[in-house]
Amino acid sequence: MEELKTEIKETIISALQLEDITPDDIVDSEPLFEEGLGLDSIDALELGVALKKKFGLKYSSDGDDNKKYFASVNALAEYISAQKK
């Protein structure tokens, strides 16, 4: 699971071109949006596309559970793991 979390962090950094951030700077349990990493709705769209391409995720852009899936690196890792099964 740690390897998956690192891949997620690297995807976040590359997809959003976060030049001054390393995977170690992103705390697994901290929120990705607003507080925490401070991403916004534009970032959410770009990140969603990148994660679909990298991990083959399937989700609706207007799905009610998206906030839960994208809450943190931990939440994304759990969702991706569940999708792969």
N, CA, C and O of each residue as an XYZ file, in Angstrom:
340
protein
N       0.826     -1.200      0.000
C       0.000      0.000      0.000
C       0.871      1.266      0.000
O       0.489      2.286     -0.573
N       2.041      1.191      0.646
C       2.926      2.365      0.678
C       3.417      2.721     -0.726
O       3.543      3.896     -1.071
N       3.689      1.701     -1.521
C       4.130      1.947     -2.900
C       3.027      2.639     -3.695
O       3.301      3.549     -4.477
N       1.786      2.211     -3.498
C       0.649      2.830     -4.178
C       0.502      4.288     -3.743
O       0.249      5.159     -4.575
N       0.658      4.553     -2.464
C       0.551      5.933     -1.964
C       1.630      6.815     -2.584
O       1.371      7.970     -2.923
N       2.822      6.280     -2.732
C       3.902      7.046     -3.363
C       3.567      7.327     -4.824
O       3.801      8.434     -5.311
N       3.022      6.337     -5.527
C       2.606      6.543     -6.922
C       1.532      7.622     -7.021
O       1.564      8.453     -7.929
N       0.589      7.609     -6.094
C      -0.470      8.624     -6.081
C       0.135     10.012     -5.879
O      -0.216     10.957     -6.585
N       1.036     10.126     -4.923
C       1.681     11.421     -4.656
C       2.457     11.905     -5.874
O       2.400     13.084     -6.222
N       3.175     11.004     -6.515
C       3.934     11.376     -7.715
C       2.998     11.811     -8.841
O       3.309     12.731     -9.598
N       1.857     11.145     -8.944
C       0.866     11.526     -9.960
C       0.296     12.903     -9.661
O       0.128     13.715    -10.571
N      -0.003     13.174     -8.394
C      -0.505     14.495     -7.998
C       0.512     15.569     -8.384
O       0.162     16.577     -8.998
N       1.756     15.345     -8.024
C       2.806     16.334     -8.283
C       2.995     16.569     -9.775
O       3.075     17.719    -10.208
N       3.067     15.505    -10.572
C       3.299     15.683    -12.012
C       2.074     16.226    -12.728
O       2.200     17.099    -13.586
N       0.896     15.727    -12.393
C      -0.321     16.177    -13.088
C      -0.611     17.645    -12.822
O      -1.097     18.358    -13.700
N      -0.312     18.094    -11.610
C      -0.629     19.474    -11.237
C       0.597     20.386    -11.295
O       0.534     21.559    -10.927
N       1.710     19.826    -11.762
C       2.959     20.579    -11.919
C       3.317     21.339    -10.643
O       3.579     22.541    -10.673
N       3.323     20.619     -9.526
C       3.669     21.200     -8.234
C       5.197     21.120     -8.078
O       5.729     20.125     -7.584
N       5.877     22.162     -8.498
C       7.329     22.142     -8.609
C       8.059     22.109     -7.270
O       9.127     21.505     -7.177
N       7.524     22.729     -6.251
C       8.232     22.845     -4.974
C       7.807     21.787     -3.962
O       8.094     21.925     -2.773
N       7.131     20.738     -4.411
C       6.616     19.715     -3.502
C       7.190     18.354     -3.894
O       7.276     18.019     -5.076
N       7.578     17.584     -2.890
C       8.047     16.211     -3.101
C       7.016     15.265     -2.498
O       6.179     15.695     -1.705
N       7.062     13.995     -2.857
C       6.119     13.040     -2.249
C       6.178     13.041     -0.716
O       5.160     12.828     -0.058
N       7.356     13.277     -0.151
C       7.492     13.309      1.308
C       6.775     14.503      1.935
O       6.452     14.476      3.123
N       6.524     15.546      1.149
C       5.835     16.734      1.666
C       4.331     16.509      1.810
O       3.665     17.246      2.538
N       3.796     15.514      1.134
C       2.353     15.254      1.160
C       2.067     14.219      2.246
O       2.549     13.088      2.188
N       1.276     14.627      3.234
C       0.920     13.736      4.346
C      -0.270     12.886      3.919
O      -1.284     13.411      3.459
N      -0.143     11.568      4.075
C      -1.163     10.626      3.596
C      -2.564     10.926      4.116
O      -3.541     10.769      3.384
N      -2.671     11.350      5.356
C      -3.978     11.522      5.978
C      -4.535     12.944      5.867
O      -5.694     13.175      6.210
N      -3.734     13.893      5.396
C      -4.210     15.278      5.298
C      -5.125     15.464      4.093
O      -4.972     14.790      3.075
N      -6.079     16.387      4.219
C      -6.980     16.669      3.088
C      -6.195     17.170      1.874
O      -5.197     17.878      2.010
N      -6.662     16.792      0.699
C      -6.031     17.268     -0.530
C      -6.591     18.622     -0.944
O      -5.891     19.419     -1.568
N      -7.837     18.884     -0.606
C      -8.512     20.102     -1.056
C      -8.755     21.057      0.100
O      -8.872     20.668      1.262
N      -8.826     22.347     -0.283
C      -8.991     23.448      0.659
C      -7.846     23.449      1.655
O      -6.753     23.900      1.313
N      -8.049     22.963      2.877
C      -6.941     22.882      3.827
C      -6.002     21.766      3.400
O      -6.237     21.143      2.364
N      -4.972     21.495      4.139
C      -4.032     20.445      3.748
C      -3.216     20.878      2.545
O      -2.519     21.891      2.604
N      -3.290     20.133      1.464
C      -2.521     20.442      0.260
C      -3.054     21.688     -0.454
O      -2.311     22.349     -1.179
N      -4.323     22.009     -0.253
C      -4.882     23.252     -0.786
C      -5.285     23.227     -2.241
O      -5.279     24.270     -2.896
N      -5.637     22.064     -2.767
C      -6.064     21.979     -4.159
C      -7.454     22.586     -4.335
O      -8.220     22.690     -3.377
N      -7.776     22.988     -5.578
C      -9.093     23.561     -5.869
C      -9.821     22.727     -6.918
O      -9.353     21.654     -7.299
N     -10.959     23.217     -7.379
C     -11.802     22.443     -8.304
C     -11.123     22.201     -9.654
O     -11.328     21.149    -10.260
N     -10.332     23.142    -10.127
C      -9.595     22.943    -11.386
C      -8.579     21.812    -11.196
O      -8.421     20.947    -12.057
N      -7.901     21.842    -10.056
C      -6.949     20.772     -9.744
C      -7.653     19.427     -9.694
O      -7.104     18.417    -10.135
N      -8.864     19.412     -9.158
C      -9.630     18.163     -9.046
C      -9.873     17.559    -10.421
O      -9.733     16.349    -10.603
N     -10.232     18.384    -11.375
C     -10.471     17.891    -12.742
C      -9.198     17.320    -13.352
O      -9.208     16.229    -13.923
N      -8.107     18.060    -13.228
C      -6.840     17.602    -13.794
C      -6.361     16.317    -13.111
O      -5.880     15.392    -13.767
N      -6.501     16.278    -11.802
C      -6.087     15.099    -11.052
C      -6.955     13.898    -11.400
O      -6.453     12.782    -11.530
N      -8.248     14.123    -11.549
C      -9.159     13.042    -11.919
C      -8.782     12.406    -13.246
O      -8.798     11.183    -13.381
N      -8.445     13.233    -14.222
C      -8.032     12.730    -15.542
C      -6.731     11.937    -15.417
O      -6.603     10.853    -15.985
N      -5.771     12.480    -14.674
C      -4.478     11.813    -14.515
C      -4.625     10.462    -13.823
O      -3.978      9.490    -14.212
N      -5.474     10.400    -12.801
C      -5.673      9.146    -12.077
C      -6.408      8.119    -12.931
O      -6.136      6.922    -12.840
N      -7.341      8.587    -13.761
C      -8.027      7.666    -14.675
C      -7.030      7.030    -15.632
O      -7.070      5.824    -15.875
N      -6.132      7.854    -16.174
C      -5.135      7.354    -17.119
C      -4.147      6.404    -16.438
O      -3.854      5.333    -16.969
N      -3.643      6.783    -15.290
C      -2.593      6.010    -14.615
C      -3.113      4.698    -14.032
O      -2.473      3.655    -14.163
N      -4.288      4.758    -13.381
C      -4.779      3.594    -12.644
C      -6.025      2.959    -13.249
O      -6.519      1.957    -12.731
N      -6.542      3.529    -14.341
C      -7.729      2.975    -14.967
C      -8.973      3.084    -14.110
O      -9.860      2.234    -14.177
N      -9.037      4.133    -13.303
C     -10.186      4.301    -12.406
C     -11.461      4.568    -13.192
O     -11.443      5.140    -14.281
N     -12.551      4.139    -12.609
C     -13.867      4.409    -13.189
C     -14.694      5.128    -12.139
O     -14.985      4.586    -11.072
N     -15.068      6.361    -12.463
C     -15.951      7.129    -11.598
C     -16.604      8.214    -12.429
O     -16.078      8.622    -13.464
N     -17.728      8.668    -11.977
C     -18.472      9.708    -12.670
C     -17.990     11.068    -12.192
O     -17.708     11.243    -11.007
N     -17.895     12.020    -13.089
C     -17.426     13.353    -12.700
C     -18.396     14.039    -11.747
O     -18.009     14.959    -11.028
N     -19.636     13.607    -11.734
C     -20.606     14.210    -10.818
C     -21.053     13.227     -9.732
O     -22.102     13.416     -9.117
N     -20.266     12.191     -9.498
C     -20.602     11.185     -8.494
C     -20.581     11.746     -7.082
O     -19.709     12.541     -6.729
N     -21.539     11.329     -6.287
C     -21.646     11.811     -4.919
C     -20.490     11.369     -4.035
O     -20.172     12.040     -3.053
N     -19.861     10.254     -4.367
C     -18.787      9.724     -3.534
C     -17.408     10.298     -3.866
O     -16.435      9.980     -3.182
N     -17.307     11.121     -4.881
C     -16.004     11.635     -5.301
C     -15.272     12.383     -4.194
O     -14.056     12.252     -4.054
N     -16.005     13.166     -3.408
C     -15.359     13.895     -2.308
C     -14.726     12.923     -1.327
O     -13.650     13.186     -0.788
N     -15.392     11.808     -1.098
C     -14.858     10.793     -0.183
C     -13.606     10.158     -0.784
O     -12.609      9.985     -0.084
N     -13.644      9.805     -2.080
C     -12.506      9.163     -2.734
C     -11.283     10.082     -2.791
O     -10.151      9.619     -2.650
N     -11.509     11.372     -2.996
C     -10.431     12.335     -3.171
C     -10.106     13.103     -1.894
O      -9.453     14.145     -1.957
N     -10.542     12.617     -0.753
C     -10.341     13.331      0.507
C      -8.867     13.416      0.893
O      -8.413     14.442      1.399
N      -8.132     12.352      0.657
C      -6.724     12.300      1.058
C      -6.009     11.230      0.225
O      -6.635     10.498     -0.542
N      -4.718     11.160      0.389
C      -3.948     10.103     -0.279
C      -4.412      8.746      0.242
O      -4.544      7.795     -0.529
N      -4.656      8.654      1.539
C      -5.147      7.394      2.112
C      -6.456      6.960      1.460
O      -6.620      5.794      1.102
N      -7.384      7.902      1.306
C      -8.684      7.584      0.703
C      -8.519      7.153     -0.752
O      -9.162      6.200     -1.191
N      -7.673      7.841     -1.492
C      -7.421      7.460     -2.885
C      -6.806      6.071     -2.972
O      -7.184      5.276     -3.832
N      -5.866      5.776     -2.091
C      -5.219      4.460     -2.105
C      -6.228      3.355     -1.828
O      -6.202      2.311     -2.481
N      -7.110      3.575     -0.870
C      -8.142      2.578     -0.568
C      -9.070      2.383     -1.762
O      -9.418      1.252     -2.100
N      -9.475      3.488     -2.406
C     -10.371      3.413     -3.550
C      -9.706      2.691     -4.727
O     -10.325      1.841     -5.368
N      -8.452      3.030     -5.007
C      -7.741      2.395     -6.119
C      -7.562      0.908     -5.835
O      -7.742      0.080     -6.728
N      -7.214      0.570     -4.616
C      -7.058     -0.851     -4.244
C      -8.366     -1.616     -4.438
O      -8.365     -2.741     -4.938
N      -9.470     -1.008     -4.044
C     -10.783     -1.657     -4.190
C     -11.137     -1.813     -5.669
O     -11.725     -2.824     -6.053
N     -10.793     -0.840     -6.500
C     -11.084     -0.892     -7.939
C     -10.291     -2.011     -8.625
O     -10.776     -2.631     -9.571
N      -9.084     -2.260     -8.148
C      -8.225     -3.266     -8.777
C      -8.679     -4.687     -8.478
O      -8.309     -5.618     -9.193
N      -9.474     -4.862     -7.430
C      -9.913     -6.211     -7.044
C     -11.056     -6.700     -7.874
O     -11.535     -7.815     -7.669
